[in-house]
Amino acid sequence: MTLQFVRSGFIRRPQAVLHIARALAVLGVLLGLTACGAGGMWMNGDPAATRHLVPPGHDWSRPDADTRMRDTEWEACGGQRSGNISPERQGATGRETADLSRDTLYAAQRCMLGKGYRYTGSCEGDIPSRYPACQAGPSP
């Protein structure tokens, strides 16, 4: 097929060469962007940073409650069965959605404290130190 284009003189035309060059340039840019995005955490820092993250619903204990009961009560407090938190709706901006997520997490923490659970997660750092669970008392 390419040989036919060469014989017909199509490839020698300046517009055709320009179109091919543009297509190759666009393809190169797209390939470069895809390759850069493939790294994920590898491109942004330490890939092991998120490896040991525990969902916030799993950071609770109570002597008479097993994990199944904890998960059920976490869900009753507004959390998800997986142990994560998700607001019931999204905000108009990223900031509003973040505020809704924070409020949902804080409400779930207050609920778990009210059910007699003890927070076993970390209270170190600027954000966790403000958790209602961390304000209630020291974590182990």
N, C-alpha and C positions, 0 to 999 in steps of 0.2 A: 504494500500500500504506500509506504514512504517512497519507494522507488518510483511509483507512478507520479507522485507529487513533484519529485525532482525532474522527471522527464517532461512533465507538462509545463515546467517552469514556475509552478505555484510557489515553491519555497523561495525562489529568487526575487519575488515581488517584495518591495519594501514594506508594504502594509502587512503582509503575511508574516514576515520576519518580526515586525513590531508586535503583532498579536501573540506570536509564540513567545517572544521575550517577556511580554507582560504576564502571560499565563504562567510561565516558569517562575517569575518573580513573586506572583501571588501564591503559587504553590509553595515556594521556599519560605515565605513569611508564615503561612499557615502551618507548615511543618515545624518551623522554629517555635511558634507559639504553643503548639501541641506538645512538643518535647519539653519546653520549660514548665508547662503546667502538670506534666506527668509526675513530677517529683513530690508534690504534696508537701508533707512535713519535712521531707528531705531538703526541700528548697528553702524552707522557712526557719529551720533550726534543728533541734534535736528530735529525731523521729521517735525516740523512746519516751518523750515527754508525756505522751497521751496513752502509752501502753498499759499503765497500771491505774488508770482512772476508774474509780468506782462510782456507779450511779448514786445520786444523793439519797435515794430511798434505801440503799443498802447500808448506810452509815448509822443504823439505829439498833439498839438491843434492849431487851427486857427479859429478866430471868424466866418468866413463864411463857414467853413467846418464841416459837420457832420461826424459821425464815418464811414459811408459807403464811403464817399469821401476820408477820411483819409486812410482807408484801400486800396482803389484803387490807391491812389498816393504812398503809401508805397510799394505796389506791383510794380508800375511803376519804383520805385527807386531801385528795386532789391530785395525787401523783399518778404516774402511769404504771402499769403492771411490771414493766421492765425496770422500774426504779428511777426512771428519769422524770423530768418535769416538763410540761408544755402548757403554755397559756391557752385558755379556751378560744381566744381569738388573737389575730395578729394586729399590730398597730399600723398606723399609716406610715410611720418612719421606722427605721431600724432602732432608734433610741426608744420609741414607744414600745416596740416589741420586747426590747431588753428590759424595760421597766415592768412590763406585764409578766415576763418570766421571773424576774426578781420577786415581785409581789406574790406570785403563785408559789414559789419556793419558800418564801418566808411564812406564808399562810400554812403550807404543809408542815413546816418545821414546828410552828406553834401548835398545830393539831397533834402531831406526834408527841410533843412534850406533854400536852394535856392528857394523852392516853397512857402516860407513865413511862414512855421510852426515854432512853439515855442516848445522847448523840455520841458516836464513836469516831466521827471523822475529825479531820484536822481543823483547828481554829487559827492556824498560823497564816499570816499574810493579810494584806489590806482588805480584801473582799471577804474571806471566811470569818475574819474577826468581827464583822458586823452581823453575822448570822444570828437570828434569834436563839438558835440552839447553842451558840457560843456565848451569848450574853447570859444564858440561864445558869451556866456553871462551867467549870473547866472540863475539857474532854480528856480522856486518858492518854 
